[in-house]
Amino acid sequence: MPTAYDLDLDGLSSLLSDEPAYRTRQVFDALHGGLRTFEEMTDLPKGLRHRLTAELPSALSVSAKSVTDDGKTVKWAFTLADGAVIETVLMVYRHRVTVCISSQAGCAMACSFCATGQGGFGRQLTTGEIVEQVVWAAREAQPRRLSNVVFMGMGEPMANYDRVMEVVRRLNGPLGLGARRLTVSTVGVVPGIKKLTAEPEAVNLAVSLHSANDTKRNELVPLNKRYPLGVLADACMEYVETTHRRLSFEWALIDGVNDTDQDVTELANYARPLRAHVNLIPLNPTPGYLVRGSTPERVRDFAADLEERGITTTVRATRGREIDAACGQLAATATVGMPRRRRSTEAGDDHSS
């Protein structure tokens, strides 16, 4: 059964073929632009509201919700119709409101330091399951307007490429988010990068690099064995030259693993020809990777060394670590099957949406 946001305009038109033609656009706009549930569409006949609620149910059910940073970081664990669990994180900043969304239940990339990868792959998410995460976050953020969407939650977006691009078009169109406010992340799925390069939507690309040394990256990001750094660089160069968009490299700093002087040199040499921006991320703790993140002092020195070598660098502020909402920590308990540190509130209490 399709869910509320699975159908595009044509699909909704087919479902409502027995209704006046204008109903399709009315319902579609209320779902996307208005962020309303069917029951909230009081300009529709009551019978039609009930019918839509029954035939197009919500894809997401809140199983837990965690809040930190004085309410500015919110993480949901959503249960899907088949029992799969995904996580979504809303982050409110002074000048922007960002949601980090999942594109898969679990992940098959098996990056050693990532909690999602430690848990393995469940299944692909549908278009509706991905879009509804954005809608949920946009409703929570009100009266602030959701400004940015990053495909950096659970899963490898390029491994669910067609649905991710359907979502991009939906966000870029009826939900009114400019393509430059959308960022698709990948650990280096080269065919996906090449396909993204040819798309008309000028979305941002972020590559989770973590090492610019093939031997070391093979251990941290096993996909590197299939698409080594030279092949990845060629695909990234094509993206930069074709789209004229800035490329970003994500680098989780791990104490004694990828934060050495040699790592600075290798990263600078790799990033410079691509004119890439580097986002440094102090490693966040996960149960399955018992290595600590770099010290704050080493993070500052690493960033300064990159800047001295001409590489534009930022250090990502860690948000939501204490509720396992920070980068690399997303892995719903039901998916990973191990104890989790979590300060949660059950769905239906004062914090539920």
Secondary structure, 3 states (H helix, E strand, C coil): CCCCCCCCHHHHHHHCCCCCCHHHHHHHHHHHCCCCCHHHCCCCCHHHHHHHHHHCCCCCEEEEEEEECCCCEEEEEEECCCCCEEEEEEEECCCCEEEECCCEEECCCCCCCCHHHHHCEEEECCHHHHHHHHHHHHHHHCCCCCCEEEECCCCCHHHHHHHHHHHHHHHHCCCCCCHHHEEEEECCCHHHHHHHHCCCCCCEEEEECCCCCHHHHHHHCHHHHCCCHHHHHHHHHHHHHHHCCCEEEEEEEECCCCCCHHHHHHHHHHHHHHCCEEEEEECCCECCECCCECCHHHHHHHHHHHHHCCCCEEECCCCCHHHCCCCCCCCCHHHHCCCCCCCCECCCCCCCC
